[in-house]
Amino acid sequence: MLPIPLTVFVTGIFALMLIALSLNVSLRRRDLKLARGDGGDEALQRRVRAHGNFIENAPFCIFVVLALEAVLATSGIIWLVAGAFIIARILHAWGTLSASLALIAPAMLIQHAVMFCAAIWLLIQSI
């Protein structure tokens, strides 16, 4: 058995999401015949932003899951945190691609609230 199974699982899910978001950008650039930039295309701008936001946030979500797993080992709390991060990342990507603040706002609220609670808990554990 893996010593950090949930971290490995979340990393696998996020790797697949990153591939999908990256291909989404690449295919749109191919269709527009653009090697770089967005050419003023709103759809490409949303795709680039969805990819960028994912790459800015997903790695740290993985680090938080790893830290919790290192401290808690097999607690169900880790599953809740990991699940919330996965849901938040999916909602945010979907919301950004569809220009839906109704999805983006809850996604960021979920991610920030869970990240905050996990950070405080980790700090308390380190004392």
C-alpha positions as CSV (number, residue, x, y, z in Angstrom):
1,M,0.0,0.0,0.0
2,L,1.2,3.5,-0.8
3,P,2.2,5.6,2.3
4,I,0.3,8.6,0.9
5,P,-2.5,7.2,-1.2
6,L,-4.8,10.2,-1.2
7,T,-2.0,12.6,-2.3
8,V,-1.2,10.2,-5.1
9,F,-4.9,10.0,-6.1
10,V,-5.4,13.8,-6.0
11,T,-2.2,14.3,-8.0
12,G,-3.5,11.8,-10.6
13,I,-6.9,13.6,-10.9
14,F,-5.2,17.0,-11.1
15,A,-2.8,15.7,-13.8
16,L,-5.7,14.6,-15.9
17,M,-7.4,17.9,-15.4
18,L,-4.3,19.8,-16.4
19,I,-3.9,17.8,-19.6
20,A,-7.5,18.5,-20.5
21,L,-7.2,22.2,-19.8
22,S,-3.9,22.5,-21.7
23,L,-5.3,20.6,-24.7
24,N,-8.3,22.9,-24.6
25,V,-5.9,25.9,-25.1
26,S,-3.8,24.2,-27.7
27,L,-6.7,23.1,-29.8
28,R,-8.2,26.6,-29.8
29,R,-4.8,28.1,-30.8
30,R,-4.6,25.6,-33.6
31,D,-8.1,26.5,-34.8
32,L,-7.1,30.2,-34.7
33,K,-3.7,29.6,-36.2
34,L,-2.0,31.3,-33.3
35,A,1.4,30.3,-31.9
36,R,1.1,32.5,-28.9
37,G,-1.1,35.1,-27.4
38,D,-4.9,35.1,-27.6
39,G,-5.5,37.1,-30.8
40,G,-8.4,38.9,-29.0
41,D,-10.4,35.7,-29.0
42,E,-12.7,35.6,-25.9
43,A,-13.0,31.8,-25.9
44,L,-9.2,31.5,-26.0
45,Q,-8.9,34.0,-23.2
46,R,-11.3,32.0,-21.0
47,R,-9.4,28.8,-21.8
48,V,-6.0,30.4,-21.0
49,R,-7.4,31.8,-17.7
50,A,-8.9,28.4,-16.7
51,H,-5.6,26.7,-17.4
52,G,-3.6,29.5,-15.6
53,N,-5.8,29.5,-12.5
54,F,-5.6,25.7,-12.3
55,I,-1.8,25.7,-12.5
56,E,-1.7,28.5,-9.9
57,N,-3.8,26.7,-7.3
58,A,-3.8,23.0,-7.9
59,P,-0.2,22.3,-6.8
60,F,-0.7,24.0,-3.4
61,C,-3.9,22.0,-2.9
62,I,-1.8,18.9,-3.4
63,F,0.8,20.1,-0.9
64,V,-2.0,20.7,1.7
65,V,-3.3,17.2,1.2
66,L,0.2,15.8,1.5
67,A,0.8,17.7,4.8
68,L,-2.5,16.5,6.2
69,E,-1.8,13.0,5.1
70,A,1.7,13.1,6.7
71,V,0.2,14.2,10.1
72,L,-3.1,12.3,10.1
73,A,-2.2,9.2,8.1
74,T,-5.6,7.7,7.3
75,S,-8.2,10.1,8.8
76,G,-11.5,10.7,7.0
77,I,-10.8,14.5,7.3
78,I,-8.2,14.2,4.6
79,W,-10.8,12.7,2.2
80,L,-13.1,15.7,2.9
81,V,-10.4,18.2,2.3
82,A,-9.2,16.4,-0.9
83,G,-12.8,16.0,-2.1
84,A,-13.5,19.7,-1.5
85,F,-10.3,20.7,-3.4
86,I,-11.3,18.5,-6.4
87,I,-14.8,19.8,-6.5
88,A,-13.6,23.4,-6.2
89,R,-11.1,23.0,-9.1
90,I,-13.7,21.3,-11.3
91,L,-16.3,24.1,-10.6
92,H,-13.7,26.8,-11.1
93,A,-12.5,25.4,-14.5
94,W,-16.1,24.9,-15.7
95,G,-17.1,28.3,-14.5
96,T,-14.2,30.1,-16.2
97,L,-14.7,28.2,-19.4
98,S,-18.4,29.1,-19.5
99,A,-18.0,32.6,-18.0
100,S,-20.2,31.7,-15.1
101,L,-19.7,33.6,-11.9
102,A,-22.3,31.3,-10.4
103,L,-19.7,28.5,-10.5
104,I,-16.5,30.5,-10.0
105,A,-17.6,32.2,-6.7
106,P,-18.6,29.1,-4.8
107,A,-15.5,27.3,-6.2
108,M,-13.2,29.9,-4.7
109,L,-15.1,30.1,-1.5
110,I,-14.9,26.3,-1.0
111,Q,-11.2,26.3,-1.9
112,H,-10.2,29.3,0.3
113,A,-12.3,28.1,3.3
114,V,-10.9,24.6,3.2
115,M,-7.4,25.9,2.7
116,F,-7.8,28.3,5.6
117,C,-9.1,25.6,8.0
118,A,-6.4,23.1,6.9
119,A,-3.7,25.7,7.3
120,I,-4.8,26.7,10.8
121,W,-5.1,23.0,11.8
122,L,-1.6,22.3,10.4
123,L,-0.2,25.2,12.3
124,I,-1.7,24.0,15.6
125,Q,-0.4,20.5,15.0
126,S,3.1,21.9,14.5
127,I,3.2,23.6,17.9
